[in-house]
Amino acid sequence: MKSSDELKNVMLHLYESLSTGDMSAIERLYSHAKDVLVIGTDPGE
């Protein structure tokens, strides 16, 4: 698998946003398309 600097930077930004509670930044990182699925660790997610 080839490394992706773009994906690495997005994930680092996501982790930073999660640790600081920056919900607006987190929401911008996820697609709002109706056919996108996110799998969480909690039954309510």
PyMOL Python script that loads the backbone (N, CA, C, O; Angstrom):
from pymol import cmd

cmd.read_pdbstr("""\
ATOM      1  N   MET A   1       0.836  -1.157   0.000  1.00  0.00           N
ATOM      2  CA  MET A   1       0.000   0.000   0.000  1.00  0.00           C
ATOM      3  C   MET A   1       0.899   1.243   0.000  1.00  0.00           C
ATOM      4  O   MET A   1       1.896   1.303   0.718  1.00  0.00           O
ATOM      5  N   LYS A   2       0.530   2.217  -0.807  1.00  0.00           N
ATOM      6  CA  LYS A   2       1.294   3.451  -0.916  1.00  0.00           C
ATOM      7  C   LYS A   2       0.829   4.461   0.136  1.00  0.00           C
ATOM      8  O   LYS A   2      -0.369   4.621   0.369  1.00  0.00           O
ATOM      9  N   SER A   3       1.771   5.124   0.752  1.00  0.00           N
ATOM     10  CA  SER A   3       1.470   6.138   1.756  1.00  0.00           C
ATOM     11  C   SER A   3       0.847   7.377   1.108  1.00  0.00           C
ATOM     12  O   SER A   3       1.207   7.748  -0.009  1.00  0.00           O
ATOM     13  N   SER A   4      -0.085   8.009   1.813  1.00  0.00           N
ATOM     14  CA  SER A   4      -0.741   9.217   1.313  1.00  0.00           C
ATOM     15  C   SER A   4      -0.583  10.341   2.330  1.00  0.00           C
ATOM     16  O   SER A   4      -1.148  10.283   3.422  1.00  0.00           O
ATOM     17  N   ASP A   5       0.182  11.355   1.970  1.00  0.00           N
ATOM     18  CA  ASP A   5       0.354  12.502   2.866  1.00  0.00           C
ATOM     19  C   ASP A   5      -0.963  13.232   3.087  1.00  0.00           C
ATOM     20  O   ASP A   5      -1.218  13.727   4.185  1.00  0.00           O
ATOM     21  N   GLU A   6      -1.799  13.305   2.060  1.00  0.00           N
ATOM     22  CA  GLU A   6      -3.092  13.993   2.188  1.00  0.00           C
ATOM     23  C   GLU A   6      -3.971  13.285   3.219  1.00  0.00           C
ATOM     24  O   GLU A   6      -4.544  13.938   4.092  1.00  0.00           O
ATOM     25  N   LEU A   7      -4.081  11.973   3.130  1.00  0.00           N
ATOM     26  CA  LEU A   7      -4.893  11.222   4.081  1.00  0.00           C
ATOM     27  C   LEU A   7      -4.311  11.317   5.486  1.00  0.00           C
ATOM     28  O   LEU A   7      -5.051  11.452   6.460  1.00  0.00           O
ATOM     29  N   LYS A   8      -2.992  11.246   5.592  1.00  0.00           N
ATOM     30  CA  LYS A   8      -2.331  11.379   6.891  1.00  0.00           C
ATOM     31  C   LYS A   8      -2.679  12.717   7.530  1.00  0.00           C
ATOM     32  O   LYS A   8      -2.998  12.771   8.718  1.00  0.00           O
ATOM     33  N   ASN A   9      -2.622  13.791   6.759  1.00  0.00           N
ATOM     34  CA  ASN A   9      -2.927  15.120   7.294  1.00  0.00           C
ATOM     35  C   ASN A   9      -4.383  15.253   7.706  1.00  0.00           C
ATOM     36  O   ASN A   9      -4.688  15.890   8.714  1.00  0.00           O
ATOM     37  N   VAL A  10      -5.289  14.654   6.929  1.00  0.00           N
ATOM     38  CA  VAL A  10      -6.710  14.686   7.294  1.00  0.00           C
ATOM     39  C   VAL A  10      -6.924  13.958   8.616  1.00  0.00           C
ATOM     40  O   VAL A  10      -7.634  14.451   9.493  1.00  0.00           O
ATOM     41  N   MET A  11      -6.316  12.795   8.757  1.00  0.00           N
ATOM     42  CA  MET A  11      -6.486  12.021   9.997  1.00  0.00           C
ATOM     43  C   MET A  11      -5.872  12.746  11.194  1.00  0.00           C
ATOM     44  O   MET A  11      -6.454  12.741  12.278  1.00  0.00           O
ATOM     45  N   LEU A  12      -4.717  13.364  11.018  1.00  0.00           N
ATOM     46  CA  LEU A  12      -4.119  14.131  12.113  1.00  0.00           C
ATOM     47  C   LEU A  12      -5.019  15.294  12.515  1.00  0.00           C
ATOM     48  O   LEU A  12      -5.161  15.599  13.699  1.00  0.00           O
ATOM     49  N   HIS A  13      -5.628  15.943  11.518  1.00  0.00           N
ATOM     50  CA  HIS A  13      -6.559  17.038  11.796  1.00  0.00           C
ATOM     51  C   HIS A  13      -7.788  16.503  12.535  1.00  0.00           C
ATOM     52  O   HIS A  13      -8.267  17.143  13.472  1.00  0.00           O
ATOM     53  N   LEU A  14      -8.301  15.346  12.131  1.00  0.00           N
ATOM     54  CA  LEU A  14      -9.441  14.738  12.811  1.00  0.00           C
ATOM     55  C   LEU A  14      -9.106  14.434  14.262  1.00  0.00           C
ATOM     56  O   LEU A  14      -9.883  14.770  15.156  1.00  0.00           O
ATOM     57  N   TYR A  15      -7.958  13.803  14.514  1.00  0.00           N
ATOM     58  CA  TYR A  15      -7.565  13.469  15.887  1.00  0.00           C
ATOM     59  C   TYR A  15      -7.401  14.716  16.744  1.00  0.00           C
ATOM     60  O   TYR A  15      -7.806  14.727  17.906  1.00  0.00           O
ATOM     61  N   GLU A  16      -6.815  15.757  16.187  1.00  0.00           N
ATOM     62  CA  GLU A  16      -6.659  17.017  16.928  1.00  0.00           C
ATOM     63  C   GLU A  16      -8.025  17.616  17.248  1.00  0.00           C
ATOM     64  O   GLU A  16      -8.254  18.086  18.362  1.00  0.00           O
ATOM     65  N   SER A  17      -8.924  17.599  16.279  1.00  0.00           N
ATOM     66  CA  SER A  17     -10.270  18.149  16.476  1.00  0.00           C
ATOM     67  C   SER A  17     -11.039  17.348  17.517  1.00  0.00           C
ATOM     68  O   SER A  17     -11.759  17.923  18.334  1.00  0.00           O
ATOM     69  N   LEU A  18     -10.895  16.029  17.497  1.00  0.00           N
ATOM     70  CA  LEU A  18     -11.549  15.190  18.500  1.00  0.00           C
ATOM     71  C   LEU A  18     -11.006  15.484  19.898  1.00  0.00           C
ATOM     72  O   LEU A  18     -11.771  15.543  20.861  1.00  0.00           O
ATOM     73  N   SER A  19      -9.704  15.668  20.013  1.00  0.00           N
ATOM     74  CA  SER A  19      -9.108  15.897  21.328  1.00  0.00           C
ATOM     75  C   SER A  19      -9.447  17.268  21.893  1.00  0.00           C
ATOM     76  O   SER A  19      -9.463  17.449  23.111  1.00  0.00           O
ATOM     77  N   THR A  20      -9.717  18.232  21.024  1.00  0.00           N
ATOM     78  CA  THR A  20     -10.055  19.572  21.507  1.00  0.00           C
ATOM     79  C   THR A  20     -11.566  19.820  21.539  1.00  0.00           C
ATOM     80  O   THR A  20     -12.022  20.844  22.048  1.00  0.00           O
ATOM     81  N   GLY A  21     -12.342  18.870  20.990  1.00  0.00           N
ATOM     82  CA  GLY A  21     -13.794  19.026  20.974  1.00  0.00           C
ATOM     83  C   GLY A  21     -14.295  20.000  19.932  1.00  0.00           C
ATOM     84  O   GLY A  21     -15.383  20.557  20.079  1.00  0.00           O
ATOM     85  N   ASP A  22     -13.521  20.217  18.876  1.00  0.00           N
ATOM     86  CA  ASP A  22     -13.900  21.153  17.816  1.00  0.00           C
ATOM     87  C   ASP A  22     -14.892  20.474  16.857  1.00  0.00           C
ATOM     88  O   ASP A  22     -14.500  19.960  15.809  1.00  0.00           O
ATOM     89  N   MET A  23     -16.173  20.479  17.229  1.00  0.00           N
ATOM     90  CA  MET A  23     -17.201  19.771  16.467  1.00  0.00           C
ATOM     91  C   MET A  23     -17.387  20.341  15.064  1.00  0.00           C
ATOM     92  O   MET A  23     -17.661  19.582  14.135  1.00  0.00           O
ATOM     93  N   SER A  24     -17.248  21.634  14.885  1.00  0.00           N
ATOM     94  CA  SER A  24     -17.428  22.207  13.550  1.00  0.00           C
ATOM     95  C   SER A  24     -16.345  21.704  12.596  1.00  0.00           C
ATOM     96  O   SER A  24     -16.621  21.462  11.421  1.00  0.00           O
ATOM     97  N   ALA A  25     -15.129  21.546  13.086  1.00  0.00           N
ATOM     98  CA  ALA A  25     -14.050  21.007  12.248  1.00  0.00           C
ATOM     99  C   ALA A  25     -14.316  19.543  11.927  1.00  0.00           C
ATOM    100  O   ALA A  25     -14.078  19.101  10.803  1.00  0.00           O
ATOM    101  N   ILE A  26     -14.803  18.794  12.898  1.00  0.00           N
ATOM    102  CA  ILE A  26     -15.111  17.380  12.678  1.00  0.00           C
ATOM    103  C   ILE A  26     -16.213  17.233  11.643  1.00  0.00           C
ATOM    104  O   ILE A  26     -16.109  16.398  10.744  1.00  0.00           O
ATOM    105  N   GLU A  27     -17.264  18.029  11.757  1.00  0.00           N
ATOM    106  CA  GLU A  27     -18.379  17.959  10.805  1.00  0.00           C
ATOM    107  C   GLU A  27     -17.930  18.279   9.383  1.00  0.00           C
ATOM    108  O   GLU A  27     -18.462  17.713   8.428  1.00  0.00           O
ATOM    109  N   ARG A  28     -16.969  19.170   9.229  1.00  0.00           N
ATOM    110  CA  ARG A  28     -16.473  19.517   7.892  1.00  0.00           C
ATOM    111  C   ARG A  28     -15.687  18.371   7.256  1.00  0.00           C
ATOM    112  O   ARG A  28     -15.578  18.303   6.031  1.00  0.00           O
ATOM    113  N   LEU A  29     -15.142  17.475   8.069  1.00  0.00           N
ATOM    114  CA  LEU A  29     -14.343  16.374   7.556  1.00  0.00           C
ATOM    115  C   LEU A  29     -15.192  15.212   7.039  1.00  0.00           C
ATOM    116  O   LEU A  29     -14.698  14.375   6.284  1.00  0.00           O
ATOM    117  N   TYR A  30     -16.456  15.156   7.438  1.00  0.00           N
ATOM    118  CA  TYR A  30     -17.333  14.053   7.029  1.00  0.00           C
ATOM    119  C   TYR A  30     -18.258  14.490   5.912  1.00  0.00           C
ATOM    120  O   TYR A  30     -18.702  15.637   5.862  1.00  0.00           O
ATOM    121  N   SER A  31     -18.538  13.569   5.028  1.00  0.00           N
ATOM    122  CA  SER A  31     -19.464  13.825   3.934  1.00  0.00           C
ATOM    123  C   SER A  31     -20.895  13.861   4.471  1.00  0.00           C
ATOM    124  O   SER A  31     -21.231  13.138   5.409  1.00  0.00           O
ATOM    125  N   HIS A  32     -21.722  14.696   3.877  1.00  0.00           N
ATOM    126  CA  HIS A  32     -23.137  14.761   4.247  1.00  0.00           C
ATOM    127  C   HIS A  32     -24.006  14.101   3.179  1.00  0.00           C
ATOM    128  O   HIS A  32     -25.226  14.263   3.180  1.00  0.00           O
ATOM    129  N   ALA A  33     -23.378  13.356   2.268  1.00  0.00           N
ATOM    130  CA  ALA A  33     -24.117  12.649   1.221  1.00  0.00           C
ATOM    131  C   ALA A  33     -24.966  11.549   1.857  1.00  0.00           C
ATOM    132  O   ALA A  33     -24.543  10.910   2.820  1.00  0.00           O
ATOM    133  N   LYS A  34     -26.152  11.334   1.319  1.00  0.00           N
ATOM    134  CA  LYS A  34     -27.089  10.389   1.928  1.00  0.00           C
ATOM    135  C   LYS A  34     -26.606   8.941   1.896  1.00  0.00           C
ATOM    136  O   LYS A  34     -27.052   8.135   2.713  1.00  0.00           O
ATOM    137  N   ASP A  35     -25.720   8.593   0.991  1.00  0.00           N
ATOM    138  CA  ASP A  35     -25.275   7.208   0.881  1.00  0.00           C
ATOM    139  C   ASP A  35     -23.960   6.919   1.608  1.00  0.00           C
ATOM    140  O   ASP A  35     -23.362   5.864   1.394  1.00  0.00           O
ATOM    141  N   VAL A  36     -23.508   7.826   2.454  1.00  0.00           N
ATOM    142  CA  VAL A  36     -22.276   7.630   3.214  1.00  0.00           C
ATOM    143  C   VAL A  36     -22.626   6.993   4.552  1.00  0.00           C
ATOM    144  O   VAL A  36     -23.572   7.413   5.219  1.00  0.00           O
ATOM    145  N   LEU A  37     -21.860   5.977   4.939  1.00  0.00           N
ATOM    146  CA  LEU A  37     -22.066   5.263   6.188  1.00  0.00           C
ATOM    147  C   LEU A  37     -20.823   5.412   7.049  1.00  0.00           C
ATOM    148  O   LEU A  37     -19.701   5.232   6.577  1.00  0.00           O
ATOM    149  N   VAL A  38     -21.035   5.743   8.318  1.00  0.00           N
ATOM    150  CA  VAL A  38     -19.947   5.797   9.270  1.00  0.00           C
ATOM    151  C   VAL A  38     -20.242   4.753  10.338  1.00  0.00           C
ATOM    152  O   VAL A  38     -21.338   4.734  10.898  1.00  0.00           O
ATOM    153  N   ILE A  39     -19.296   3.901  10.620  1.00  0.00           N
ATOM    154  CA  ILE A  39     -19.476   2.861  11.631  1.00  0.00           C
ATOM    155  C   ILE A  39     -18.790   3.312  12.904  1.00  0.00           C
ATOM    156  O   ILE A  39     -17.593   3.598  12.909  1.00  0.00           O
ATOM    157  N   GLY A  40     -19.552   3.374  13.980  1.00  0.00           N
ATOM    158  CA  GLY A  40     -19.023   3.822  15.251  1.00  0.00           C
ATOM    159  C   GLY A  40     -18.818   2.665  16.221  1.00  0.00           C
ATOM    160  O   GLY A  40     -18.981   1.502  15.853  1.00  0.00           O
ATOM    161  N   THR A  41     -18.465   2.985  17.448  1.00  0.00           N
ATOM    162  CA  THR A  41     -18.217   1.978  18.469  1.00  0.00           C
ATOM    163  C   THR A  41     -19.338   1.909  19.473  1.00  0.00           C
ATOM    164  O   THR A  41     -19.296   1.091  20.392  1.00  0.00           O
ATOM    165  N   ASP A  42     -20.346   2.755  19.318  1.00  0.00           N
ATOM    166  CA  ASP A  42     -21.463   2.830  20.252  1.00  0.00           C
ATOM    167  C   ASP A  42     -22.756   2.562  19.491  1.00  0.00           C
ATOM    168  O   ASP A  42     -22.908   3.052  18.373  1.00  0.00           O
ATOM    169  N   PRO A  43     -23.702   1.794  20.061  1.00  0.00           N
ATOM    170  CA  PRO A  43     -24.948   1.512  19.352  1.00  0.00           C
ATOM    171  C   PRO A  43     -25.708   2.773  18.921  1.00  0.00           C
ATOM    172  O   PRO A  43     -26.499   2.720  17.979  1.00  0.00           O
ATOM    173  N   GLY A  44     -25.480   3.899  19.594  1.00  0.00           N
ATOM    174  CA  GLY A  44     -26.153   5.144  19.257  1.00  0.00           C
ATOM    175  C   GLY A  44     -25.471   5.925  18.146  1.00  0.00           C
ATOM    176  O   GLY A  44     -25.986   6.950  17.701  1.00  0.00           O
ATOM    177  N   GLU A  45     -24.332   5.454  17.701  1.00  0.00           N
ATOM    178  CA  GLU A  45     -23.592   6.186  16.668  1.00  0.00           C
ATOM    179  C   GLU A  45     -24.089   5.830  15.288  1.00  0.00           C
ATOM    180  O   GLU A  45     -23.581   6.352  14.295  1.00  0.00           O
TER     181      GLU A  45
END
""", "prot")
cmd.dss("prot")
cmd.show_as("cartoon", "prot")
cmd.util.cbc("prot")
cmd.orient("prot")
